Amino acid sequence: MKWRDVKREMLSDPDVAREYDALKTEHELARSIIQRRLEKGLSQRQLAERADTKQPVISRLESGNSTPSLSLLQRVAKALDADVVVRIEEQSAPRKKSRARQGAAATRMR
C-alpha cells in the first residue's frame, strides 16, 4: 500500500483529521525549511552552523514537533537567505482545540 493511500485512509477518521489539521502550520514550516535547506545544498549541521545553533535543534525544527522561538526562525531564515513572514488571519472555520494542544497547555500550566 502506498503512503498516499494510507494517509487518505487515516484522514477519513474525523479525530485523526482534526489532529492532523491542528499541526498543519508546524508541518508547513518544517517542509519550507527542509525544502530551502536542500535547495541551498546544506546539511542540517551546516545550516546549524550558519544559524548559530546545533544540529539537533535543526532536526527538531524540521520534524515539525517543536515550537521554535521567533528569534531562532529569524536566524534560520537568514542562514537560508530567506525571510520569516508572520501574520494573523481570520480562521476559515472555528476549530476545536486538539487533544495534543490541550495536553501541551496542561503541561505548561503545571
Backbone as XML, in Angstrom:
<?xml version="1.0"?>
<chain id="A" units="angstrom">
  <residue number="1" name="MET">
    <atom name="N" x="0.855" y="-1.174" z="0.000"/>
    <atom name="CA" x="0.000" y="0.000" z="0.000"/>
    <atom name="C" x="0.901" y="1.238" z="0.000"/>
  </residue>
  <residue number="2" name="LYS">
    <atom name="N" x="0.564" y="2.214" z="-0.808"/>
    <atom name="CA" x="1.350" y="3.446" z="-0.914"/>
    <atom name="C" x="1.002" y="4.388" z="0.235"/>
  </residue>
  <residue number="3" name="TRP">
    <atom name="N" x="1.974" y="5.231" z="0.595"/>
    <atom name="CA" x="1.778" y="6.185" z="1.677"/>
    <atom name="C" x="0.546" y="7.059" z="1.414"/>
  </residue>
  <residue number="4" name="ARG">
    <atom name="N" x="0.359" y="7.498" z="0.196"/>
    <atom name="CA" x="-0.775" y="8.356" z="-0.152"/>
    <atom name="C" x="-2.098" y="7.672" z="0.219"/>
  </residue>
  <residue number="5" name="ASP">
    <atom name="N" x="-2.184" y="6.373" z="-0.057"/>
    <atom name="CA" x="-3.397" y="5.624" z="0.259"/>
    <atom name="C" x="-3.584" y="5.464" z="1.768"/>
  </residue>
  <residue number="6" name="VAL">
    <atom name="N" x="-2.494" y="5.200" z="2.465"/>
    <atom name="CA" x="-2.550" y="5.062" z="3.925"/>
    <atom name="C" x="-3.007" y="6.383" z="4.542"/>
  </residue>
  <residue number="7" name="LYS">
    <atom name="N" x="-2.413" y="7.484" z="4.071"/>
    <atom name="CA" x="-2.766" y="8.808" z="4.581"/>
    <atom name="C" x="-4.245" y="9.097" z="4.340"/>
  </residue>
  <residue number="8" name="ARG">
    <atom name="N" x="-4.725" y="8.848" z="3.136"/>
    <atom name="CA" x="-6.134" y="9.094" z="2.801"/>
    <atom name="C" x="-7.040" y="8.284" z="3.725"/>
  </residue>
  <residue number="9" name="GLU">
    <atom name="N" x="-6.683" y="7.026" z="3.941"/>
    <atom name="CA" x="-7.494" y="6.167" z="4.802"/>
    <atom name="C" x="-7.490" y="6.677" z="6.244"/>
  </residue>
  <residue number="10" name="MET">
    <atom name="N" x="-6.332" y="7.055" z="6.732"/>
    <atom name="CA" x="-6.242" y="7.544" z="8.106"/>
    <atom name="C" x="-7.019" y="8.851" z="8.286"/>
  </residue>
  <residue number="11" name="LEU">
    <atom name="N" x="-6.920" y="9.743" z="7.299"/>
    <atom name="CA" x="-7.598" y="11.035" z="7.410"/>
    <atom name="C" x="-9.106" y="10.935" z="7.242"/>
  </residue>
  <residue number="12" name="SER">
    <atom name="N" x="-9.597" y="9.770" z="6.855"/>
    <atom name="CA" x="-11.045" y="9.587" z="6.776"/>
    <atom name="C" x="-11.655" y="9.515" z="8.177"/>
  </residue>
  <residue number="13" name="ASP">
    <atom name="N" x="-10.836" y="9.262" z="9.185"/>
    <atom name="CA" x="-11.272" y="9.265" z="10.581"/>
    <atom name="C" x="-11.312" y="10.724" z="11.051"/>
  </residue>
  <residue number="14" name="PRO">
    <atom name="N" x="-12.472" y="11.247" z="11.457"/>
    <atom name="CA" x="-12.589" y="12.660" z="11.843"/>
    <atom name="C" x="-11.638" y="13.078" z="12.970"/>
  </residue>
  <residue number="15" name="ASP">
    <atom name="N" x="-11.390" y="12.183" z="13.928"/>
    <atom name="CA" x="-10.472" y="12.516" z="15.024"/>
    <atom name="C" x="-9.042" y="12.669" z="14.513"/>
  </residue>
  <residue number="16" name="VAL">
    <atom name="N" x="-8.629" y="11.773" z="13.647"/>
    <atom name="CA" x="-7.287" y="11.845" z="13.068"/>
    <atom name="C" x="-7.164" y="13.095" z="12.197"/>
  </residue>
  <residue number="17" name="ALA">
    <atom name="N" x="-8.187" y="13.365" z="11.410"/>
    <atom name="CA" x="-8.175" y="14.546" z="10.535"/>
    <atom name="C" x="-8.067" y="15.826" z="11.360"/>
  </residue>
  <residue number="18" name="ARG">
    <atom name="N" x="-8.785" y="15.900" z="12.472"/>
    <atom name="CA" x="-8.733" y="17.086" z="13.336"/>
    <atom name="C" x="-7.329" y="17.279" z="13.922"/>
  </residue>
  <residue number="19" name="GLU">
    <atom name="N" x="-6.722" y="16.204" z="14.392"/>
    <atom name="CA" x="-5.366" y="16.285" z="14.938"/>
    <atom name="C" x="-4.365" y="16.687" z="13.858"/>
  </residue>
  <residue number="20" name="TYR">
    <atom name="N" x="-4.530" y="16.114" z="12.675"/>
    <atom name="CA" x="-3.654" y="16.428" z="11.542"/>
    <atom name="C" x="-3.758" y="17.910" z="11.184"/>
  </residue>
  <residue number="21" name="ASP">
    <atom name="N" x="-4.964" y="18.425" z="11.106"/>
    <atom name="CA" x="-5.180" y="19.837" z="10.784"/>
    <atom name="C" x="-4.594" y="20.756" z="11.852"/>
  </residue>
  <residue number="22" name="ALA">
    <atom name="N" x="-4.658" y="20.326" z="13.104"/>
    <atom name="CA" x="-4.140" y="21.146" z="14.202"/>
    <atom name="C" x="-2.636" y="21.350" z="14.087"/>
  </residue>
  <residue number="23" name="LEU">
    <atom name="N" x="-1.949" y="20.436" z="13.427"/>
    <atom name="CA" x="-0.489" y="20.518" z="13.286"/>
    <atom name="C" x="-0.057" y="21.045" z="11.919"/>
  </residue>
  <residue number="24" name="LYS">
    <atom name="N" x="-1.000" y="21.497" z="11.128"/>
    <atom name="CA" x="-0.721" y="21.926" z="9.759"/>
    <atom name="C" x="0.341" y="23.019" z="9.693"/>
  </residue>
  <residue number="25" name="THR">
    <atom name="N" x="0.236" y="24.038" z="10.514"/>
    <atom name="CA" x="1.181" y="25.151" z="10.478"/>
    <atom name="C" x="2.602" y="24.679" z="10.769"/>
  </residue>
  <residue number="26" name="GLU">
    <atom name="N" x="2.768" y="23.853" z="11.803"/>
    <atom name="CA" x="4.089" y="23.350" z="12.162"/>
    <atom name="C" x="4.697" y="22.535" z="11.020"/>
  </residue>
  <residue number="27" name="HIS">
    <atom name="N" x="3.869" y="21.717" z="10.396"/>
    <atom name="CA" x="4.373" y="20.866" z="9.313"/>
    <atom name="C" x="4.703" y="21.681" z="8.061"/>
  </residue>
  <residue number="28" name="GLU">
    <atom name="N" x="3.919" y="22.698" z="7.777"/>
    <atom name="CA" x="4.223" y="23.564" z="6.633"/>
    <atom name="C" x="5.542" y="24.300" z="6.865"/>
  </residue>
  <residue number="29" name="LEU">
    <atom name="N" x="5.750" y="24.769" z="8.081"/>
    <atom name="CA" x="7.004" y="25.434" z="8.416"/>
    <atom name="C" x="8.180" y="24.475" z="8.237"/>
  </residue>
  <residue number="30" name="ALA">
    <atom name="N" x="8.041" y="23.275" z="8.758"/>
    <atom name="CA" x="9.112" y="22.278" z="8.640"/>
    <atom name="C" x="9.419" y="21.978" z="7.174"/>
  </residue>
  <residue number="31" name="ARG">
    <atom name="N" x="8.364" y="21.782" z="6.375"/>
    <atom name="CA" x="8.579" y="21.490" z="4.950"/>
    <atom name="C" x="9.300" y="22.641" z="4.247"/>
  </residue>
  <residue number="32" name="SER">
    <atom name="N" x="8.933" y="23.869" z="4.585"/>
    <atom name="CA" x="9.565" y="25.010" z="3.910"/>
    <atom name="C" x="11.045" y="25.124" z="4.282"/>
  </residue>
  <residue number="33" name="ILE">
    <atom name="N" x="11.379" y="24.819" z="5.523"/>
    <atom name="CA" x="12.786" y="24.863" z="5.939"/>
    <atom name="C" x="13.578" y="23.764" z="5.242"/>
  </residue>
  <residue number="34" name="ILE">
    <atom name="N" x="13.039" y="22.563" z="5.235"/>
    <atom name="CA" x="13.724" y="21.450" z="4.580"/>
    <atom name="C" x="13.933" y="21.752" z="3.095"/>
  </residue>
  <residue number="35" name="GLN">
    <atom name="N" x="12.876" y="22.205" z="2.445"/>
    <atom name="CA" x="12.964" y="22.493" z="1.012"/>
    <atom name="C" x="14.040" y="23.542" z="0.738"/>
  </residue>
  <residue number="36" name="ARG">
    <atom name="N" x="14.030" y="24.615" z="1.500"/>
    <atom name="CA" x="15.005" y="25.695" z="1.285"/>
    <atom name="C" x="16.429" y="25.207" z="1.579"/>
  </residue>
  <residue number="37" name="ARG">
    <atom name="N" x="16.591" y="24.417" z="2.652"/>
    <atom name="CA" x="17.909" y="23.886" z="3.004"/>
    <atom name="C" x="18.441" y="23.006" z="1.880"/>
  </residue>
  <residue number="38" name="LEU">
    <atom name="N" x="17.596" y="22.145" z="1.341"/>
    <atom name="CA" x="18.029" y="21.255" z="0.262"/>
    <atom name="C" x="18.333" y="22.031" z="-1.016"/>
  </residue>
  <residue number="39" name="GLU">
    <atom name="N" x="17.534" y="23.064" z="-1.303"/>
    <atom name="CA" x="17.809" y="23.911" z="-2.475"/>
    <atom name="C" x="19.179" y="24.573" z="-2.364"/>
  </residue>
  <residue number="40" name="LYS">
    <atom name="N" x="19.566" y="24.909" z="-1.125"/>
    <atom name="CA" x="20.865" y="25.555" z="-0.888"/>
    <atom name="C" x="21.993" y="24.530" z="-0.794"/>
  </residue>
  <residue number="41" name="GLY">
    <atom name="N" x="21.642" y="23.242" z="-0.808"/>
    <atom name="CA" x="22.654" y="22.189" z="-0.745"/>
    <atom name="C" x="23.323" y="22.084" z="0.613"/>
  </residue>
  <residue number="42" name="LEU">
    <atom name="N" x="22.580" y="22.377" z="1.665"/>
    <atom name="CA" x="23.142" y="22.367" z="3.015"/>
    <atom name="C" x="22.703" y="21.140" z="3.796"/>
  </residue>
  <residue number="43" name="SER">
    <atom name="N" x="23.585" y="20.640" z="4.629"/>
    <atom name="CA" x="23.207" y="19.602" z="5.591"/>
    <atom name="C" x="22.602" y="20.300" z="6.809"/>
  </residue>
  <residue number="44" name="GLN">
    <atom name="N" x="21.991" y="19.529" z="7.673"/>
    <atom name="CA" x="21.464" y="20.117" z="8.908"/>
    <atom name="C" x="22.597" y="20.740" z="9.723"/>
  </residue>
  <residue number="45" name="ARG">
    <atom name="N" x="23.729" y="20.075" z="9.760"/>
    <atom name="CA" x="24.875" y="20.592" z="10.525"/>
    <atom name="C" x="25.355" y="21.926" z="9.946"/>
  </residue>
  <residue number="46" name="GLN">
    <atom name="N" x="25.429" y="22.008" z="8.631"/>
    <atom name="CA" x="25.875" y="23.253" z="8.002"/>
    <atom name="C" x="24.883" y="24.385" z="8.270"/>
  </residue>
  <residue number="47" name="LEU">
    <atom name="N" x="23.585" y="24.082" z="8.185"/>
    <atom name="CA" x="22.586" y="25.095" z="8.477"/>
    <atom name="C" x="22.693" y="25.539" z="9.931"/>
  </residue>
  <residue number="48" name="ALA">
    <atom name="N" x="22.873" y="24.592" z="10.821"/>
    <atom name="CA" x="23.009" y="24.914" z="12.241"/>
    <atom name="C" x="24.189" y="25.860" z="12.479"/>
  </residue>
  <residue number="49" name="GLU">
    <atom name="N" x="25.308" y="25.585" z="11.836"/>
    <atom name="CA" x="26.477" y="26.454" z="11.995"/>
    <atom name="C" x="26.175" y="27.867" z="11.504"/>
  </residue>
  <residue number="50" name="ARG">
    <atom name="N" x="25.529" y="27.970" z="10.360"/>
    <atom name="CA" x="25.188" y="29.287" z="9.811"/>
    <atom name="C" x="24.185" y="30.025" z="10.691"/>
  </residue>
  <residue number="51" name="ALA">
    <atom name="N" x="23.309" y="29.284" z="11.371"/>
    <atom name="CA" x="22.264" y="29.887" z="12.198"/>
    <atom name="C" x="22.692" y="30.011" z="13.663"/>
  </residue>
  <residue number="52" name="ASP">
    <atom name="N" x="23.939" y="29.695" z="13.946"/>
    <atom name="CA" x="24.480" y="29.778" z="15.306"/>
    <atom name="C" x="23.663" y="28.948" z="16.298"/>
  </residue>
  <residue number="53" name="THR">
    <atom name="N" x="23.461" y="27.689" z="15.909"/>
    <atom name="CA" x="22.758" y="26.755" z="16.790"/>
    <atom name="C" x="23.382" y="25.380" z="16.593"/>
  </residue>
  <residue number="54" name="LYS">
    <atom name="N" x="22.735" y="24.353" z="17.085"/>
    <atom name="CA" x="23.265" y="22.988" z="16.977"/>
    <atom name="C" x="22.378" y="22.157" z="16.052"/>
  </residue>
  <residue number="55" name="GLN">
    <atom name="N" x="22.963" y="21.119" z="15.479"/>
    <atom name="CA" x="22.244" y="20.260" z="14.535"/>
    <atom name="C" x="20.975" y="19.659" z="15.127"/>
  </residue>
  <residue number="56" name="PRO">
    <atom name="N" x="20.971" y="19.193" z="16.390"/>
    <atom name="CA" x="19.718" y="18.643" z="16.931"/>
    <atom name="C" x="18.573" y="19.660" z="16.958"/>
  </residue>
  <residue number="57" name="VAL">
    <atom name="N" x="18.896" y="20.940" z="17.090"/>
    <atom name="CA" x="17.865" y="21.982" z="17.067"/>
    <atom name="C" x="17.230" y="22.035" z="15.677"/>
  </residue>
  <residue number="58" name="ILE">
    <atom name="N" x="18.061" y="21.960" z="14.643"/>
    <atom name="CA" x="17.549" y="21.964" z="13.264"/>
    <atom name="C" x="16.722" y="20.704" z="13.021"/>
  </residue>
  <residue number="59" name="SER">
    <atom name="N" x="17.181" y="19.587" z="13.531"/>
    <atom name="CA" x="16.441" y="18.331" z="13.374"/>
    <atom name="C" x="15.057" y="18.438" z="14.003"/>
  </residue>
  <residue number="60" name="ARG">
    <atom name="N" x="14.970" y="18.966" z="15.222"/>
    <atom name="CA" x="13.665" y="19.125" z="15.885"/>
    <atom name="C" x="12.784" y="20.093" z="15.107"/>
  </residue>
  <residue number="61" name="LEU">
    <atom name="N" x="13.380" y="21.170" z="14.613"/>
    <atom name="CA" x="12.639" y="22.157" z="13.834"/>
    <atom name="C" x="12.067" y="21.522" z="12.568"/>
  </residue>
  <residue number="62" name="GLU">
    <atom name="N" x="12.877" y="20.716" z="11.895"/>
    <atom name="CA" x="12.435" y="20.060" z="10.659"/>
    <atom name="C" x="11.461" y="18.917" z="10.908"/>
  </residue>
  <residue number="63" name="SER">
    <atom name="N" x="11.400" y="18.433" z="12.131"/>
    <atom name="CA" x="10.444" y="17.358" z="12.438"/>
    <atom name="C" x="9.022" y="17.891" z="12.535"/>
  </residue>
  <residue number="64" name="GLY">
    <atom name="N" x="8.889" y="19.202" z="12.751"/>
    <atom name="CA" x="7.561" y="19.791" z="12.902"/>
    <atom name="C" x="6.978" y="19.578" z="14.275"/>
  </residue>
  <residue number="65" name="ASN">
    <atom name="N" x="7.787" y="19.040" z="15.188"/>
    <atom name="CA" x="7.298" y="18.724" z="16.529"/>
    <atom name="C" x="7.890" y="19.635" z="17.599"/>
  </residue>
  <residue number="66" name="SER">
    <atom name="N" x="8.238" y="20.839" z="17.220"/>
    <atom name="CA" x="8.763" y="21.780" z="18.203"/>
    <atom name="C" x="8.085" y="23.124" z="18.003"/>
  </residue>
  <residue number="67" name="THR">
    <atom name="N" x="8.216" y="23.955" z="18.995"/>
    <atom name="CA" x="7.677" y="25.306" z="18.910"/>
    <atom name="C" x="8.863" y="26.265" z="18.997"/>
  </residue>
  <residue number="68" name="PRO">
    <atom name="N" x="9.428" y="26.619" z="17.850"/>
    <atom name="CA" x="10.629" y="27.453" z="17.856"/>
    <atom name="C" x="10.318" y="28.903" z="18.209"/>
  </residue>
  <residue number="69" name="SER">
    <atom name="N" x="11.309" y="29.568" z="18.742"/>
    <atom name="CA" x="11.149" y="30.993" z="19.020"/>
    <atom name="C" x="11.252" y="31.765" z="17.705"/>
  </residue>
  <residue number="70" name="LEU">
    <atom name="N" x="10.710" y="32.958" z="17.700"/>
    <atom name="CA" x="10.820" y="33.816" z="16.529"/>
    <atom name="C" x="12.291" y="34.135" z="16.261"/>
  </residue>
  <residue number="71" name="SER">
    <atom name="N" x="13.055" y="34.293" z="17.309"/>
    <atom name="CA" x="14.489" y="34.558" z="17.175"/>
    <atom name="C" x="15.204" y="33.432" z="16.418"/>
  </residue>
  <residue number="72" name="LEU">
    <atom name="N" x="14.901" y="32.181" z="16.768"/>
    <atom name="CA" x="15.511" y="31.044" z="16.065"/>
    <atom name="C" x="15.076" y="31.037" z="14.605"/>
  </residue>
  <residue number="73" name="LEU">
    <atom name="N" x="13.795" y="31.247" z="14.365"/>
    <atom name="CA" x="13.311" y="31.252" z="12.988"/>
    <atom name="C" x="13.991" y="32.347" z="12.163"/>
  </residue>
  <residue number="74" name="GLN">
    <atom name="N" x="14.223" y="33.492" z="12.764"/>
    <atom name="CA" x="14.892" y="34.585" z="12.057"/>
    <atom name="C" x="16.340" y="34.218" z="11.735"/>
  </residue>
  <residue number="75" name="ARG">
    <atom name="N" x="17.037" y="33.566" z="12.668"/>
    <atom name="CA" x="18.423" y="33.139" z="12.408"/>
    <atom name="C" x="18.475" y="32.082" z="11.307"/>
  </residue>
  <residue number="76" name="VAL">
    <atom name="N" x="17.541" y="31.143" z="11.349"/>
    <atom name="CA" x="17.499" y="30.091" z="10.328"/>
    <atom name="C" x="17.165" y="30.700" z="8.970"/>
  </residue>
  <residue number="77" name="ALA">
    <atom name="N" x="16.197" y="31.585" z="8.938"/>
    <atom name="CA" x="15.831" y="32.237" z="7.672"/>
    <atom name="C" x="17.019" y="33.004" z="7.097"/>
  </residue>
  <residue number="78" name="LYS">
    <atom name="N" x="17.709" y="33.745" z="7.927"/>
    <atom name="CA" x="18.874" y="34.498" z="7.463"/>
    <atom name="C" x="19.931" y="33.546" z="6.901"/>
  </residue>
  <residue number="79" name="ALA">
    <atom name="N" x="20.139" y="32.432" z="7.580"/>
    <atom name="CA" x="21.121" y="31.438" z="7.122"/>
    <atom name="C" x="20.709" y="30.825" z="5.780"/>
  </residue>
  <residue number="80" name="LEU">
    <atom name="N" x="19.415" y="30.858" z="5.489"/>
    <atom name="CA" x="18.893" y="30.308" z="4.235"/>
    <atom name="C" x="18.627" y="31.396" z="3.197"/>
  </residue>
  <residue number="81" name="ASP">
    <atom name="N" x="19.099" y="32.615" z="3.467"/>
    <atom name="CA" x="18.844" y="33.755" z="2.582"/>
    <atom name="C" x="17.353" y="33.907" z="2.317"/>
  </residue>
  <residue number="82" name="ALA">
    <atom name="N" x="16.586" y="33.875" z="3.394"/>
    <atom name="CA" x="15.129" y="33.951" z="3.300"/>
    <atom name="C" x="14.603" y="34.900" z="4.373"/>
  </residue>
  <residue number="83" name="ASP">
    <atom name="N" x="13.325" y="35.148" z="4.328"/>
    <atom name="CA" x="12.656" y="35.986" z="5.316"/>
    <atom name="C" x="11.616" y="35.172" z="6.066"/>
  </residue>
  <residue number="84" name="VAL">
    <atom name="N" x="11.362" y="35.560" z="7.305"/>
    <atom name="CA" x="10.269" y="34.992" z="8.080"/>
    <atom name="C" x="9.075" y="35.913" z="7.886"/>
  </residue>
  <residue number="85" name="VAL">
    <atom name="N" x="7.929" y="35.332" z="7.555"/>
    <atom name="CA" x="6.703" y="36.107" z="7.396"/>
    <atom name="C" x="5.699" y="35.562" z="8.406"/>
  </residue>
  <residue number="86" name="VAL">
    <atom name="N" x="5.251" y="36.433" z="9.306"/>
    <atom name="CA" x="4.291" y="36.037" z="10.332"/>
    <atom name="C" x="3.090" y="36.956" z="10.218"/>
  </residue>
  <residue number="87" name="ARG">
    <atom name="N" x="1.908" y="36.371" z="10.239"/>
    <atom name="CA" x="0.703" y="37.184" z="10.214"/>
    <atom name="C" x="-0.410" y="36.433" z="10.919"/>
  </residue>
  <residue number="88" name="ILE">
    <atom name="N" x="-1.378" y="37.180" z="11.354"/>
    <atom name="CA" x="-2.544" y="36.587" z="11.989"/>
    <atom name="C" x="-3.714" y="36.811" z="11.047"/>
  </residue>
  <residue number="89" name="GLU">
    <atom name="N" x="-4.394" y="35.718" z="10.738"/>
    <atom name="CA" x="-5.517" y="35.770" z="9.817"/>
    <atom name="C" x="-6.765" y="35.226" z="10.495"/>
  </residue>
  <residue number="90" name="GLU">
    <atom name="N" x="-7.907" y="35.653" z="9.994"/>
    <atom name="CA" x="-9.159" y="35.131" z="10.500"/>
    <atom name="C" x="-9.240" y="33.642" z="10.175"/>
  </residue>
  <residue number="91" name="GLN">
    <atom name="N" x="-9.747" y="32.865" z="11.111"/>
    <atom name="CA" x="-9.908" y="31.436" z="10.877"/>
    <atom name="C" x="-10.986" y="31.213" z="9.841"/>
  </residue>
  <residue number="92" name="SER">
    <atom name="N" x="-10.743" y="30.245" z="8.970"/>
    <atom name="CA" x="-11.740" y="29.937" z="7.948"/>
    <atom name="C" x="-12.953" y="29.248" z="8.565"/>
  </residue>
  <residue number="93" name="ALA">
    <atom name="N" x="-12.730" y="28.491" z="9.625"/>
    <atom name="CA" x="-13.825" y="27.838" z="10.349"/>
    <atom name="C" x="-13.370" y="27.669" z="11.790"/>
  </residue>
  <residue number="94" name="PRO">
    <atom name="N" x="-14.255" y="27.845" z="12.750"/>
    <atom name="CA" x="-13.871" y="27.646" z="14.152"/>
    <atom name="C" x="-13.334" y="26.242" z="14.348"/>
  </residue>
  <residue number="95" name="ARG">
    <atom name="N" x="-12.240" y="26.150" z="15.090"/>
    <atom name="CA" x="-11.623" y="24.847" z="15.335"/>
    <atom name="C" x="-11.702" y="24.504" z="16.804"/>
  </residue>
  <residue number="96" name="LYS">
    <atom name="N" x="-11.887" y="23.225" z="17.070"/>
    <atom name="CA" x="-11.798" y="22.740" z="18.439"/>
    <atom name="C" x="-10.329" y="22.584" z="18.760"/>
  </residue>
  <residue number="97" name="LYS">
    <atom name="N" x="-9.988" y="22.748" z="20.013"/>
    <atom name="CA" x="-8.615" y="22.532" z="20.436"/>
    <atom name="C" x="-8.311" y="21.048" z="20.315"/>
  </residue>
  <residue number="98" name="SER">
    <atom name="N" x="-7.187" y="20.719" z="19.688"/>
    <atom name="CA" x="-6.838" y="19.313" z="19.531"/>
    <atom name="C" x="-6.414" y="18.735" z="20.870"/>
  </residue>
  <residue number="99" name="ARG">
    <atom name="N" x="-6.502" y="17.448" z="20.991"/>
    <atom name="CA" x="-6.065" y="16.784" z="22.227"/>
    <atom name="C" x="-4.593" y="17.022" z="22.470"/>
  </residue>
  <residue number="100" name="ALA">
    <atom name="N" x="-3.786" y="17.025" z="21.396"/>
    <atom name="CA" x="-2.341" y="17.248" z="21.548"/>
    <atom name="C" x="-2.087" y="18.629" z="22.125"/>
  </residue>
  <residue number="101" name="ARG">
    <atom name="N" x="-2.786" y="19.630" z="21.628"/>
    <atom name="CA" x="-2.600" y="21.001" z="22.127"/>
    <atom name="C" x="-3.155" y="21.150" z="23.534"/>
  </residue>
  <residue number="102" name="GLN">
    <atom name="N" x="-4.256" y="20.467" z="23.861"/>
    <atom name="CA" x="-4.799" y="20.538" z="25.200"/>
    <atom name="C" x="-3.804" y="19.957" z="26.198"/>
  </residue>
  <residue number="103" name="GLY">
    <atom name="N" x="-3.178" y="18.849" z="25.832"/>
    <atom name="CA" x="-2.180" y="18.231" z="26.708"/>
    <atom name="C" x="-0.974" y="19.123" z="26.895"/>
  </residue>
  <residue number="104" name="ALA">
    <atom name="N" x="-0.529" y="19.770" z="25.823"/>
    <atom name="CA" x="0.621" y="20.675" z="25.909"/>
    <atom name="C" x="0.295" y="21.859" z="26.800"/>
  </residue>
  <residue number="105" name="ALA">
    <atom name="N" x="-0.917" y="22.404" z="26.675"/>
    <atom name="CA" x="-1.310" y="23.541" z="27.513"/>
    <atom name="C" x="-1.364" y="23.121" z="28.986"/>
  </residue>
  <residue number="106" name="ALA">
    <atom name="N" x="-1.882" y="21.952" z="29.243"/>
    <atom name="CA" x="-1.965" y="21.478" z="30.621"/>
    <atom name="C" x="-0.581" y="21.267" z="31.204"/>
  </residue>
  <residue number="107" name="THR">
    <atom name="N" x="0.348" y="20.766" z="30.386"/>
    <atom name="CA" x="1.717" y="20.543" z="30.845"/>
    <atom name="C" x="2.389" y="21.857" z="31.196"/>
  </residue>
  <residue number="108" name="ARG">
    <atom name="N" x="2.176" y="22.884" z="30.369"/>
    <atom name="CA" x="2.810" y="24.181" z="30.610"/>
    <atom name="C" x="2.265" y="24.834" z="31.882"/>
  </residue>
  <residue number="109" name="MET">
    <atom name="N" x="1.033" y="24.539" z="32.245"/>
    <atom name="CA" x="0.410" y="25.180" z="33.385"/>
    <atom name="C" x="0.853" y="24.579" z="34.708"/>
  </residue>
  <residue number="110" name="ARG">
    <atom name="N" x="1.428" y="23.413" z="34.686"/>
    <atom name="CA" x="1.832" y="22.737" z="35.935"/>
    <atom name="C" x="3.001" y="23.399" z="36.572"/>
  </residue>
</chain>
